[in-house]
Amino acid sequence: MKSLIRNANQLLNAYQAGQETFSDLVLKAANLRAAYLPLHHPWKALI
């Protein structure tokens, strides 16, 4: 879980620094969610 928070913080920092566009931020956040969701709620990955 700590790595998820660290990755999310890195994404947000890059966005705030102007290194990422908002659409990149949304896409990467969705990818992060997809990567971590099955670890904590395996049944939700099926939906």
Phi, psi and omega per residue, in radians:
M1 nan -0.623 3.136
K2 -1.105 -0.612 3.128
S3 -1.197 -0.581 3.077
L4 -1.097 -0.793 3.137
I5 -1.132 -0.720 3.119
R6 -1.093 -0.785 3.122
N7 -1.118 -0.703 3.118
A8 -1.137 -0.707 3.104
N9 -1.120 -0.702 3.103
Q10 -1.091 -0.721 3.102
L11 -1.076 -0.816 -3.117
L12 -1.130 -0.722 3.119
N13 -1.104 -0.716 3.113
A14 -1.117 -0.691 3.112
Y15 -1.133 -0.793 -3.114
Q16 -1.159 -0.503 3.129
A17 -1.445 -0.040 3.118
G18 1.453 0.215 -3.134
Q19 -1.504 -0.283 3.140
E20 -2.229 2.521 3.013
T21 -1.467 2.911 -3.134
F22 -1.105 -0.681 -3.133
S23 -1.160 -0.630 3.044
D24 -1.093 -0.737 -3.139
L25 -1.045 -0.813 -3.128
V26 -1.118 -0.784 -3.135
L27 -1.083 -0.819 -3.126
K28 -1.181 -0.621 3.092
A29 -1.140 -0.689 3.102
A30 -1.134 -0.673 3.095
N31 -1.151 -0.698 3.081
L32 -1.069 -0.790 -3.134
R33 -1.075 -0.747 -3.139
A34 -1.130 -0.581 -3.117
A35 -1.290 -0.606 -3.058
Y36 -1.685 -0.408 -3.083
L37 -0.997 -0.825 -3.109
P38 -1.082 -0.421 -3.127
L39 -1.200 -0.623 -3.047
H40 -1.789 -0.508 -3.116
H41 -2.437 1.320 -3.050
P42 -0.961 -0.592 -3.101
W43 -1.199 -0.461 -3.132
K44 -1.260 -0.392 3.133
A45 -1.174 -0.353 -3.119
L46 -1.448 -0.310 -3.073
I47 -1.481 nan nan
